[in-house]
Amino acid sequence: MSVSSCLSSTRVCFIITLNMILVIIGLAIMGATSFYGMAVSKEFAPNIYIGLSTGFVTFFFSLLLVCGSYRSRCYLLTYNFIMILLCLAETIFVSMYFINDTRDIIKKILDFPDNYYTFIEENSTLILIVGGCIVGVQFLAVIMAGIHASELKKTPSDTPLLPTNDVQEHRMTYAERAREKYNLDKYRD
């Protein structure tokens, strides 16, 4: 085993681990949003669509990568593009909430009850740490997937991601063809 294959397999394990964490985070985001939608809001407002779509994108694309799509360079580049957009949107949205001028606009979009806003204000440091960790894991997964994608070869679009059980035909060497043609195996014993 060479050093490059060891590094490559370690990188793949790290990518899969990060994306397993992102799958759990995506499920948690969807679950928290659904709980809010069913228990508090009783109707589907735009903030529920934002939360569900953020959780679904995080869950779905990370799950595909865990299930073996890390072998496809095309998928890794698509994954990087979508996750970078998602990370930037999350970062901008959270940072805009903590700027005093835009806080009222964000509150109008979110449409939470007043006790939610008091909870956010009281625990703003904790919320920033958790949000920063989520975005940090996403950025780390994007960086690792980008490094892995740069080392993969471009594959044709008809190449399957999973290995097939097709048996490749053994190509005979010159010596094997000569033994078969002149029946030389009878003299080997």
C-alpha positions as CSV (number, residue, x, y, z in Angstrom):
1,M,0.0,0.0,0.0
2,S,1.5,3.3,-1.0
3,V,1.4,6.5,1.0
4,S,-1.0,8.2,-1.5
5,S,-3.5,5.4,-1.3
6,C,-3.3,5.6,2.5
7,L,-3.9,9.3,2.4
8,S,-6.7,8.9,-0.1
9,S,-8.5,6.3,2.0
10,T,-8.1,8.4,5.2
11,R,-9.5,11.4,3.3
12,V,-12.5,9.3,2.2
13,C,-13.1,8.1,5.7
14,F,-13.0,11.7,7.0
15,I,-15.4,12.8,4.2
16,I,-17.8,10.1,5.1
17,T,-17.6,10.9,8.8
18,L,-18.2,14.6,8.2
19,N,-21.2,13.8,6.0
20,M,-22.7,11.4,8.5
21,I,-22.6,14.3,11.0
22,L,-24.3,16.5,8.4
23,V,-27.0,13.9,7.8
24,I,-27.8,14.0,11.5
25,I,-27.7,17.8,11.5
26,G,-30.0,17.9,8.5
27,L,-32.5,15.6,10.2
28,A,-32.3,17.7,13.4
29,I,-33.0,20.9,11.4
30,M,-36.0,19.3,9.7
31,G,-37.2,17.8,13.0
32,A,-37.0,21.1,14.8
33,T,-38.7,23.0,12.0
34,S,-41.5,20.4,11.8
35,F,-41.9,20.5,15.6
36,Y,-42.2,24.3,15.4
37,G,-44.6,24.1,12.5
38,M,-46.9,21.6,14.3
39,A,-46.7,22.7,17.9
40,V,-46.3,26.4,17.7
41,S,-47.3,27.8,14.3
42,K,-50.2,25.5,13.4
43,E,-49.8,26.7,9.8
44,F,-47.1,26.7,7.2
45,A,-45.4,30.1,7.1
46,P,-42.4,31.0,4.9
47,N,-40.0,30.4,7.8
48,I,-41.1,26.7,7.9
49,Y,-40.2,26.3,4.2
50,I,-36.8,27.9,4.8
51,G,-36.0,25.5,7.7
52,L,-37.3,22.4,6.0
53,S,-35.5,23.2,2.8
54,T,-32.2,23.9,4.6
55,G,-32.5,20.6,6.5
56,F,-33.5,18.6,3.5
57,V,-30.6,19.9,1.3
58,T,-28.1,19.3,4.1
59,F,-29.6,15.8,4.7
60,F,-30.1,14.7,1.1
61,F,-26.8,15.7,-0.5
62,S,-24.8,14.5,2.5
63,L,-26.6,11.1,2.5
64,L,-25.8,10.7,-1.2
65,L,-22.2,11.3,-0.5
66,V,-22.2,8.8,2.4
67,C,-23.8,6.2,0.2
68,G,-20.9,6.2,-2.3
69,S,-21.1,9.2,-4.5
70,Y,-17.7,10.3,-3.3
71,R,-16.3,8.3,-6.2
72,S,-17.9,10.6,-8.8
73,R,-16.0,13.8,-9.6
74,C,-19.1,15.3,-11.2
75,Y,-21.2,14.8,-8.0
76,L,-18.5,16.1,-5.8
77,L,-18.3,19.3,-7.8
78,T,-22.1,19.7,-7.7
79,Y,-22.1,18.9,-4.0
80,N,-19.4,21.6,-3.4
81,F,-21.3,24.2,-5.3
82,I,-24.6,23.6,-3.5
83,M,-23.1,23.3,0.0
84,I,-21.0,26.5,-0.5
85,L,-24.3,28.4,-1.4
86,L,-26.0,26.9,1.6
87,C,-23.1,27.8,3.9
88,L,-23.0,31.4,2.6
89,A,-26.8,31.7,3.0
90,E,-26.7,30.4,6.6
91,T,-23.8,32.6,7.5
92,I,-25.4,35.7,6.0
93,F,-28.8,35.0,7.6
94,V,-27.4,34.5,11.1
95,S,-25.0,37.5,10.9
96,M,-27.9,39.7,9.6
97,Y,-30.0,38.7,12.7
98,F,-27.3,40.0,15.1
99,I,-27.0,43.3,13.3
100,N,-29.4,45.8,14.9
101,D,-30.5,47.5,11.7
102,T,-31.7,44.3,10.0
103,R,-33.0,42.5,13.1
104,D,-36.6,43.8,12.6
105,I,-36.7,42.6,9.0
106,I,-35.4,39.1,10.0
107,K,-38.0,39.0,12.8
108,K,-40.7,39.8,10.3
109,I,-39.5,37.0,8.0
110,L,-39.2,34.4,10.8
111,D,-42.5,35.3,12.5
112,F,-41.7,33.5,15.8
113,P,-43.6,34.1,19.0
114,D,-42.2,36.6,21.4
115,N,-40.9,34.0,23.9
116,Y,-38.7,32.6,21.1
117,Y,-37.0,36.0,20.5
118,T,-36.4,36.3,24.3
119,F,-34.8,32.8,24.3
120,I,-32.6,33.8,21.3
121,E,-31.5,37.0,23.0
122,E,-30.7,35.3,26.3
123,N,-28.8,32.5,24.6
124,S,-27.2,34.3,21.7
125,T,-23.7,33.1,22.5
126,L,-24.8,29.5,22.5
127,I,-26.7,29.9,19.3
128,L,-23.7,31.5,17.6
129,I,-21.4,28.7,18.7
130,V,-23.8,26.0,17.5
131,G,-24.5,27.8,14.2
132,G,-20.7,28.4,13.8
133,C,-20.0,24.7,14.4
134,I,-22.6,23.6,11.9
135,V,-21.3,26.0,9.2
136,G,-17.7,25.0,10.1
137,V,-18.5,21.3,9.6
138,Q,-20.1,22.1,6.3
139,F,-17.1,24.2,5.1
140,L,-14.7,21.4,6.3
141,A,-16.8,18.8,4.3
142,V,-16.7,21.1,1.2
143,I,-12.9,21.5,1.5
144,M,-12.3,17.8,1.9
145,A,-14.7,16.9,-1.0
146,G,-12.9,19.5,-3.1
147,I,-9.5,18.0,-2.4
148,H,-10.8,14.6,-3.2
149,A,-12.5,15.7,-6.4
150,S,-9.3,17.3,-7.6
151,E,-7.6,13.9,-7.4
152,L,-10.3,11.9,-9.2
153,K,-10.2,11.4,-12.9
154,K,-12.9,12.7,-15.1
155,T,-15.2,9.8,-15.8
156,P,-17.6,9.4,-18.7
157,S,-21.3,9.9,-17.8
158,D,-22.2,6.3,-18.6
159,T,-19.7,4.8,-16.1
160,P,-21.6,3.2,-13.2
161,L,-20.7,4.4,-9.6
162,L,-21.0,0.9,-8.2
163,P,-18.7,-1.8,-9.5
164,T,-20.3,-4.3,-11.8
165,N,-19.8,-8.1,-11.8
166,D,-18.8,-8.2,-15.4
167,V,-15.9,-10.6,-15.8
168,Q,-13.2,-9.1,-18.0
169,E,-11.9,-11.4,-20.7
170,H,-8.3,-12.5,-20.2
171,R,-6.1,-11.4,-23.0
172,M,-3.7,-14.1,-24.0
173,T,0.0,-13.5,-24.2
174,Y,2.2,-14.5,-27.2
175,A,3.5,-17.5,-25.3
176,E,0.0,-18.7,-24.3
177,R,-1.2,-18.4,-27.9
178,A,1.8,-20.4,-29.2
179,R,1.3,-23.1,-26.6
180,E,-2.3,-23.4,-27.6
181,K,-1.7,-23.2,-31.4
182,Y,1.1,-25.8,-31.5
183,N,-0.2,-27.9,-28.5
184,L,3.0,-27.4,-26.6
185,D,1.5,-28.1,-23.2
186,K,1.9,-31.9,-23.8
187,Y,5.7,-31.5,-23.6
188,R,5.7,-29.6,-20.3
189,D,5.5,-32.7,-18.0
